[in-house]
Amino acid sequence: MEEDKLVEIAIELQSIAQAGMHYGRDDFDRERYQRIRDIAAEIMAEKAQLNWQEVQDLFCGDEGYQTPKVDTRAAIIQDDEILLVKERNGLWSLPGGWCEMNMSPMENTIKEAQEEAGRKVRVKSVIAVQDRDKHNQPPYAYSIVKIFYLCEDLGGHYQENIETSASQYFKADQLPDLDPERTTQEQIAMCFQAYQSENWQTQFD
């Protein structure tokens, strides 16, 4: 996936500035790092066509040394169909989300499947560990590691919640409109391949 050079530069500037603000002890240096962070946000606002405050909230809301966030996704497949949830924007994705501080990635996957899809699941294996920006659009202002888990459906009942408005199984050739920020057709195809393979080897970037 081709990356935008200015976005790469803005992300790197933001990371350097955030580290400098965290570790810096001189007030004048911290002020300079803050200005670098503001410039990075201005670049991202221009590229993303968002207002500066929105970018500040998304791009500059973190503190401390900047590290990737972790996003987990549950590939729940049975009878050659995969379970997807309908996001609040009307598009569909694999159940999942940010990994909670007090949970392992596997525990988080089980929680998200229950909360978003109403399904109890057993995690069977890791399908892939991906650098989000190599696979999903649009690029984010911070790095994300996506972990895909192959899961077995143990039953349950969907209930509408604050994150999703529907949950449904789909065949590989009858997928609904997907949310490319969260899940792509290529990622779903990968999940089906893992499900159908007897000796799947975890993919990673």
Phi and psi in degrees as GROMACS dihedral restraints (atoms count N, CA, C in turn):
[ dihedral_restraints ]
;  ai    aj    ak    al  type     phi  dphi    fc
    3     4     5     6     1   -71.5    20    10
    4     5     6     7     1   134.0    20    10
    6     7     8     9     1  -105.9    20    10
    7     8     9    10     1   149.7    20    10
    9    10    11    12     1   -81.5    20    10
   10    11    12    13     1   124.2    20    10
   12    13    14    15     1   -62.3    20    10
   13    14    15    16     1   -39.4    20    10
   15    16    17    18     1   -65.6    20    10
   16    17    18    19     1   -36.7    20    10
   18    19    20    21     1   -64.5    20    10
   19    20    21    22     1   -43.2    20    10
   21    22    23    24     1   -57.6    20    10
   22    23    24    25     1   -44.4    20    10
   24    25    26    27     1   -64.5    20    10
   25    26    27    28     1   -43.9    20    10
   27    28    29    30     1   -62.0    20    10
   28    29    30    31     1   -41.7    20    10
   30    31    32    33     1   -64.4    20    10
   31    32    33    34     1   -41.7    20    10
   33    34    35    36     1   -66.9    20    10
   34    35    36    37     1   -41.8    20    10
   36    37    38    39     1   -60.9    20    10
   37    38    39    40     1   -44.1    20    10
   39    40    41    42     1   -59.6    20    10
   40    41    42    43     1   -43.9    20    10
   42    43    44    45     1   -63.4    20    10
   43    44    45    46     1   -44.8    20    10
   45    46    47    48     1   -62.8    20    10
   46    47    48    49     1   -44.6    20    10
   48    49    50    51     1   -64.4    20    10
   49    50    51    52     1   -41.1    20    10
   51    52    53    54     1   -65.3    20    10
   52    53    54    55     1   -41.7    20    10
   54    55    56    57     1   -64.2    20    10
   55    56    57    58     1   -40.9    20    10
   57    58    59    60     1   -64.2    20    10
   58    59    60    61     1   -39.5    20    10
   60    61    62    63     1   -67.9    20    10
   61    62    63    64     1   -30.3    20    10
   63    64    65    66     1   -77.5    20    10
   64    65    66    67     1   -43.9    20    10
   66    67    68    69     1   -94.0    20    10
   67    68    69    70     1   -20.4    20    10
   69    70    71    72     1   -66.6    20    10
   70    71    72    73     1   142.8    20    10
   72    73    74    75     1  -114.3    20    10
   73    74    75    76     1   -16.9    20    10
   75    76    77    78     1   -87.4    20    10
   76    77    78    79     1   127.5    20    10
   78    79    80    81     1   -61.2    20    10
   79    80    81    82     1   -35.8    20    10
   81    82    83    84     1   -68.4    20    10
   82    83    84    85     1   -39.9    20    10
   84    85    86    87     1   -64.3    20    10
   85    86    87    88     1   -41.3    20    10
   87    88    89    90     1   -63.5    20    10
   88    89    90    91     1   -36.4    20    10
   90    91    92    93     1   -64.6    20    10
   91    92    93    94     1   -40.0    20    10
   93    94    95    96     1   -66.4    20    10
   94    95    96    97     1   -41.1    20    10
   96    97    98    99     1   -64.1    20    10
   97    98    99   100     1   -37.0    20    10
   99   100   101   102     1   -62.6    20    10
  100   101   102   103     1   -39.6    20    10
  102   103   104   105     1   -65.7    20    10
  103   104   105   106     1   -39.2    20    10
  105   106   107   108     1   -61.4    20    10
  106   107   108   109     1   -40.6    20    10
  108   109   110   111     1   -63.8    20    10
  109   110   111   112     1   -41.1    20    10
  111   112   113   114     1   -63.1    20    10
  112   113   114   115     1   -40.2    20    10
  114   115   116   117     1   -64.1    20    10
  115   116   117   118     1   -42.8    20    10
  117   118   119   120     1   -60.0    20    10
  118   119   120   121     1   -40.9    20    10
  120   121   122   123     1   -65.9    20    10
  121   122   123   124     1   -37.4    20    10
  123   124   125   126     1   -63.1    20    10
  124   125   126   127     1   -40.7    20    10
  126   127   128   129     1   -63.1    20    10
  127   128   129   130     1   -46.0    20    10
  129   130   131   132     1   -64.7    20    10
  130   131   132   133     1   -38.1    20    10
  132   133   134   135     1   -62.3    20    10
  133   134   135   136     1   -40.9    20    10
  135   136   137   138     1   -65.9    20    10
  136   137   138   139     1   -43.4    20    10
  138   139   140   141     1   -72.5    20    10
  139   140   141   142     1   -37.2    20    10
  141   142   143   144     1   -89.4    20    10
  142   143   144   145     1    -7.4    20    10
  144   145   146   147     1    56.9    20    10
  145   146   147   148     1    43.5    20    10
  147   148   149   150     1  -114.4    20    10
  148   149   150   151     1   161.1    20    10
  150   151   152   153     1   -75.2    20    10
  151   152   153   154     1   159.9    20    10
  153   154   155   156     1   -61.3    20    10
  154   155   156   157     1   -37.4    20    10
  156   157   158   159     1   -66.8    20    10
  157   158   159   160     1   -39.7    20    10
  159   160   161   162     1   -59.6    20    10
  160   161   162   163     1   -43.3    20    10
  162   163   164   165     1   -67.5    20    10
  163   164   165   166     1   -39.3    20    10
  165   166   167   168     1   -57.4    20    10
  166   167   168   169     1   -43.8    20    10
  168   169   170   171     1   -66.6    20    10
  169   170   171   172     1   -42.0    20    10
  171   172   173   174     1   -81.8    20    10
  172   173   174   175     1   -41.2    20    10
  174   175   176   177     1   -91.3    20    10
  175   176   177   178     1   -30.5    20    10
  177   178   179   180     1  -122.2    20    10
  178   179   180   181     1    23.0    20    10
  180   181   182   183     1   -89.0    20    10
  181   182   183   184     1    -7.0    20    10
  183   184   185   186     1   -91.2    20    10
  184   185   186   187     1   161.3    20    10
  186   187   188   189     1  -133.2    20    10
  187   188   189   190     1   162.9    20    10
  189   190   191   192     1    81.9    20    10
  190   191   192   193     1  -175.6    20    10
  192   193   194   195     1   -66.8    20    10
  193   194   195   196     1   131.8    20    10
  195   196   197   198     1   -80.8    20    10
  196   197   198   199     1   125.0    20    10
  198   199   200   201     1  -131.7    20    10
  199   200   201   202     1   161.8    20    10
  201   202   203   204     1   -63.9    20    10
  202   203   204   205     1   147.2    20    10
  204   205   206   207     1   -84.3    20    10
  205   206   207   208     1   158.5    20    10
  207   208   209   210     1  -113.4    20    10
  208   209   210   211     1   127.3    20    10
  210   211   212   213     1  -118.5    20    10
  211   212   213   214     1   127.2    20    10
  213   214   215   216     1  -110.9    20    10
  214   215   216   217     1   145.2    20    10
  216   217   218   219     1  -132.1    20    10
  217   218   219   220     1   136.3    20    10
  219   220   221   222     1  -100.8    20    10
  220   221   222   223     1   117.9    20    10
  222   223   224   225     1   -95.8    20    10
  223   224   225   226     1    96.3    20    10
  225   226   227   228     1   -99.7    20    10
  226   227   228   229     1   107.4    20    10
  228   229   230   231     1  -124.9    20    10
  229   230   231   232     1   132.5    20    10
  231   232   233   234     1  -151.3    20    10
  232   233   234   235     1   144.7    20    10
  234   235   236   237     1    52.0    20    10
  235   236   237   238     1    40.7    20    10
  237   238   239   240     1    59.5    20    10
  238   239   240   241     1    29.3    20    10
  240   241   242   243     1  -128.3    20    10
  241   242   243   244     1   148.5    20    10
  243   244   245   246     1  -114.6    20    10
  244   245   246   247     1   140.4    20    10
  246   247   248   249     1   -85.9    20    10
  247   248   249   250     1   126.5    20    10
  249   250   251   252     1  -123.3    20    10
  250   251   252   253     1   156.6    20    10
  252   253   254   255     1  -118.7    20    10
  253   254   255   256     1   148.4    20    10
  255   256   257   258     1   -93.1    20    10
  256   257   258   259     1   116.2    20    10
  258   259   260   261     1   -73.1    20    10
  259   260   261   262     1   167.4    20    10
  261   262   263   264     1   -66.0    20    10
  262   263   264   265     1   -17.0    20    10
  264   265   266   267     1   -85.9    20    10
  265   266   267   268     1     3.6    20    10
  267   268   269   270     1    90.8    20    10
  268   269   270   271     1    -4.5    20    10
  270   271   272   273     1  -101.2    20    10
  271   272   273   274     1   165.0    20    10
  273   274   275   276     1  -110.8    20    10
  274   275   276   277     1   152.6    20    10
  276   277   278   279     1  -155.6    20    10
  277   278   279   280     1   169.5    20    10
  279   280   281   282     1   -68.4    20    10
  280   281   282   283     1   142.7    20    10
  282   283   284   285     1   -58.4    20    10
  283   284   285   286     1   138.1    20    10
  285   286   287   288     1   162.6    20    10
  286   287   288   289     1  -176.1    20    10
  288   289   290   291     1   167.4    20    10
  289   290   291   292     1  -167.7    20    10
  291   292   293   294     1   -60.9    20    10
  292   293   294   295     1   140.3    20    10
  294   295   296   297     1   -75.3    20    10
  295   296   297   298     1   127.5    20    10
  297   298   299   300     1   -71.7    20    10
  298   299   300   301     1   151.0    20    10
  300   301   302   303     1   -60.8    20    10
  301   302   303   304     1   -34.6    20    10
  303   304   305   306     1   -98.8    20    10
  304   305   306   307     1    17.7    20    10
  306   307   308   309     1  -131.0    20    10
  307   308   309   310     1   147.9    20    10
  309   310   311   312     1   -75.1    20    10
  310   311   312   313     1   161.9    20    10
  312   313   314   315     1   -55.5    20    10
  313   314   315   316     1   -39.5    20    10
  315   316   317   318     1   -65.9    20    10
  316   317   318   319     1   -44.7    20    10
  318   319   320   321     1   -61.4    20    10
  319   320   321   322     1   -37.7    20    10
  321   322   323   324     1   -65.0    20    10
  322   323   324   325     1   -39.2    20    10
  324   325   326   327     1   -61.8    20    10
  325   326   327   328     1   -43.8    20    10
  327   328   329   330     1   -62.3    20    10
  328   329   330   331     1   -42.7    20    10
  330   331   332   333     1   -62.9    20    10
  331   332   333   334     1   -46.1    20    10
  333   334   335   336     1   -66.0    20    10
  334   335   336   337     1   -37.5    20    10
  336   337   338   339     1   -62.9    20    10
  337   338   339   340     1   -38.5    20    10
  339   340   341   342     1   -70.3    20    10
  340   341   342   343     1   -46.2    20    10
  342   343   344   345     1   -70.9    20    10
  343   344   345   346     1   -44.7    20    10
  345   346   347   348     1   -87.9    20    10
  346   347   348   349     1   -32.8    20    10
  348   349   350   351     1  -115.4    20    10
  349   350   351   352     1    -8.5    20    10
  351   352   353   354     1    72.0    20    10
  352   353   354   355     1    20.1    20    10
  354   355   356   357     1  -112.4    20    10
  355   356   357   358     1   135.7    20    10
  357   358   359   360     1   -84.1    20    10
  358   359   360   361     1   133.1    20    10
  360   361   362   363     1  -133.2    20    10
  361   362   363   364     1   157.3    20    10
  363   364   365   366     1  -114.3    20    10
  364   365   366   367     1   124.0    20    10
  366   367   368   369     1   -77.6    20    10
  367   368   369   370     1   126.8    20    10
  369   370   371   372     1  -100.9    20    10
  370   371   372   373     1   -39.9    20    10
  372   373   374   375     1  -166.2    20    10
  373   374   375   376     1   166.6    20    10
  375   376   377   378     1   -92.2    20    10
  376   377   378   379     1   123.0    20    10
  378   379   380   381     1   -81.4    20    10
  379   380   381   382     1   -48.2    20    10
  381   382   383   384     1  -161.3    20    10
  382   383   384   385     1   154.4    20    10
  384   385   386   387     1  -123.4    20    10
  385   386   387   388     1   114.1    20    10
  387   388   389   390     1  -121.1    20    10
  388   389   390   391     1   148.4    20    10
  390   391   392   393     1   -80.9    20    10
  391   392   393   394     1   112.5    20    10
  393   394   395   396     1   -51.1    20    10
  394   395   396   397     1   -44.8    20    10
  396   397   398   399     1   -69.9    20    10
  397   398   399   400     1    -9.1    20    10
  399   400   401   402     1   -86.1    20    10
  400   401   402   403     1    -9.0    20    10
  402   403   404   405     1  -132.9    20    10
  403   404   405   406     1   -24.8    20    10
  405   406   407   408     1  -120.1    20    10
  406   407   408   409     1   155.1    20    10
  408   409   410   411     1  -125.6    20    10
  409   410   411   412     1   153.6    20    10
  411   412   413   414     1   -77.8    20    10
  412   413   414   415     1   168.3    20    10
  414   415   416   417     1   -64.5    20    10
  415   416   417   418     1   146.3    20    10
  417   418   419   420     1   -98.8    20    10
  418   419   420   421     1   163.9    20    10
  420   421   422   423     1   -81.1    20    10
  421   422   423   424     1    -6.1    20    10
  423   424   425   426     1  -136.7    20    10
  424   425   426   427     1   157.2    20    10
  426   427   428   429     1   -78.7    20    10
  427   428   429   430     1   145.1    20    10
  429   430   431   432     1  -135.3    20    10
  430   431   432   433     1   133.4    20    10
  432   433   434   435     1  -102.2    20    10
  433   434   435   436     1   122.9    20    10
  435   436   437   438     1  -103.7    20    10
  436   437   438   439     1   128.8    20    10
  438   439   440   441     1  -115.4    20    10
  439   440   441   442     1   122.8    20    10
  441   442   443   444     1  -103.0    20    10
  442   443   444   445     1   127.1    20    10
  444   445   446   447     1  -114.6    20    10
  445   446   447   448     1   135.1    20    10
  447   448   449   450     1   -82.2    20    10
  448   449   450   451     1   125.8    20    10
  450   451   452   453     1  -126.1    20    10
  451   452   453   454     1   150.4    20    10
  453   454   455   456     1  -102.1    20    10
  454   455   456   457     1   132.3    20    10
  456   457   458   459     1   -79.7    20    10
  457   458   459   460     1   120.9    20    10
  459   460   461   462     1  -101.9    20    10
  460   461   462   463     1     5.7    20    10
  462   463   464   465     1   108.4    20    10
  463   464   465   466     1   173.1    20    10
  465   466   467   468     1   146.2    20    10
  466   467   468   469     1  -174.1    20    10
  468   469   470   471     1  -145.3    20    10
  469   470   471   472     1   127.7    20    10
  471   472   473   474     1   -72.3    20    10
  472   473   474   475     1   138.0    20    10
  474   475   476   477     1  -130.9    20    10
  475   476   477   478     1   132.3    20    10
  477   478   479   480     1   -58.8    20    10
  478   479   480   481     1   142.2    20    10
  480   481   482   483     1  -142.2    20    10
  481   482   483   484     1  -175.9    20    10
  483   484   485   486     1   -74.7    20    10
  484   485   486   487     1   -12.0    20    10
  486   487   488   489     1  -105.6    20    10
  487   488   489   490     1   -34.3    20    10
  489   490   491   492     1  -132.0    20    10
  490   491   492   493     1   158.1    20    10
  492   493   494   495     1  -119.2    20    10
  493   494   495   496     1    -0.6    20    10
  495   496   497   498     1  -167.2    20    10
  496   497   498   499     1   160.1    20    10
  498   499   500   501     1  -144.9    20    10
  499   500   501   502     1   130.9    20    10
  501   502   503   504     1  -157.7    20    10
  502   503   504   505     1   148.4    20    10
  504   505   506   507     1   -86.5    20    10
  505   506   507   508     1   143.0    20    10
  507   508   509   510     1  -136.2    20    10
  508   509   510   511     1   146.5    20    10
  510   511   512   513     1   -77.7    20    10
  511   512   513   514     1   158.4    20    10
  513   514   515   516     1   -61.6    20    10
  514   515   516   517     1   -30.4    20    10
  516   517   518   519     1   -98.6    20    10
  517   518   519   520     1    11.3    20    10
  519   520   521   522     1  -133.5    20    10
  520   521   522   523     1    40.4    20    10
  522   523   524   525     1   -73.3    20    10
  523   524   525   526     1   145.6    20    10
  525   526   527   528     1   -78.9    20    10
  526   527   528   529     1  -175.4    20    10
  528   529   530   531     1   -69.0    20    10
  529   530   531   532     1   120.6    20    10
  531   532   533   534     1   -92.3    20    10
  532   533   534   535     1   154.3    20    10
  534   535   536   537     1   -90.3    20    10
  535   536   537   538     1   103.7    20    10
  537   538   539   540     1   -64.6    20    10
  538   539   540   541     1   -16.6    20    10
  540   541   542   543     1   -68.3    20    10
  541   542   543   544     1   -29.1    20    10
  543   544   545   546     1  -111.2    20    10
  544   545   546   547     1   -42.1    20    10
  546   547   548   549     1  -147.4    20    10
  547   548   549   550     1   133.6    20    10
  549   550   551   552     1  -113.5    20    10
  550   551   552   553     1   165.8    20    10
  552   553   554   555     1   -61.1    20    10
  553   554   555   556     1   -37.6    20    10
  555   556   557   558     1   -63.3    20    10
  556   557   558   559     1   -38.7    20    10
  558   559   560   561     1   -68.6    20    10
  559   560   561   562     1   -38.6    20    10
  561   562   563   564     1   -67.1    20    10
  562   563   564   565     1   -41.2    20    10
  564   565   566   567     1   -59.0    20    10
  565   566   567   568     1   -40.1    20    10
  567   568   569   570     1   -61.3    20    10
  568   569   570   571     1   -41.8    20    10
  570   571   572   573     1   -63.6    20    10
  571   572   573   574     1   -41.7    20    10
  573   574   575   576     1   -63.7    20    10
  574   575   576   577     1   -39.6    20    10
  576   577   578   579     1   -61.5    20    10
  577   578   579   580     1   -42.0    20    10
  579   580   581   582     1   -64.6    20    10
  580   581   582   583     1   -40.1    20    10
  582   583   584   585     1   -63.9    20    10
  583   584   585   586     1   -38.9    20    10
  585   586   587   588     1   -85.4    20    10
  586   587   588   589     1   -12.9    20    10
  588   589   590   591     1   -88.0    20    10
  589   590   591   592     1   140.2    20    10
  591   592   593   594     1   -84.2    20    10
  592   593   594   595     1   -22.4    20    10
  594   595   596   597     1  -134.5    20    10
  595   596   597   598     1    54.7    20    10
  597   598   599   600     1   -66.4    20    10
  598   599   600   601     1   134.3    20    10
  600   601   602   603     1  -107.3    20    10
  601   602   603   604     1   128.4    20    10
  603   604   605   606     1   -53.4    20    10
  604   605   606   607     1   129.2    20    10
  606   607   608   609     1   -90.6    20    10
  607   608   609   610     1   148.2    20    10
  609   610   611   612     1  -155.8    20    10
  610   611   612   613     1   151.3    20    10
